[in-house]
Amino acid sequence: MKTLIIVIIIGIAGFLGFQYFSNTTETVKITGNIQVSQRGNFDINAPRVAGPEYVATVNGTVQNTTSKPLKNVFIKYSIGGKSTSAMIFELGPNQQITFTTNSVRTIGKNPSFNLDDVQYDEPK
């Protein structure tokens, strides 16, 4: 009986330790949509050498889901294989802010985009 109680206590301690170190809750929640527009910087009468050129950005929202303020939130996306980013200097507790990444030139009208990384500083 003592062995069973010890095994149960060790199991509960192991589970709680795993939950503490894995920290499965999201600190920052990000949603983003791509916006693509055609560059209009060309002469209609000039012959075309290449296809149309597009400019793409990611517009979205970032939300701090904790009760602590965050600083220097760096959001990194890739659009069509090229890196782009947005920076938010201060994000208060449970605050939501809209962001727009820097623009990237693309050849295709519908480039793929992925969220690559999110970094931030937590005040101590």
C-alpha angles and dihedrals in degrees: 000000000000090000092054092051091048091050091050092049091049090048093051091046090050092050093049091047091051091050091049096050098038094051094195095186118104114243095189124029116201131188123178142174128197121240118197125187131177117245110244097196100114141097115250092209095051119093115254116244097176138016124273120296123225135198120215134193134171117235119191151121132271122200130192105220095188134081091241127083118247127210133201097014105191116195117192123194133173119218116190090341095309123111124238133165149191129211129209114188100197130018116179127213111295089353123147122206133179119234140187124203125223113275123262127200114236135179097211125070093222108038121177118250133195137183103241106178146349121202130177143162121241115207114240 
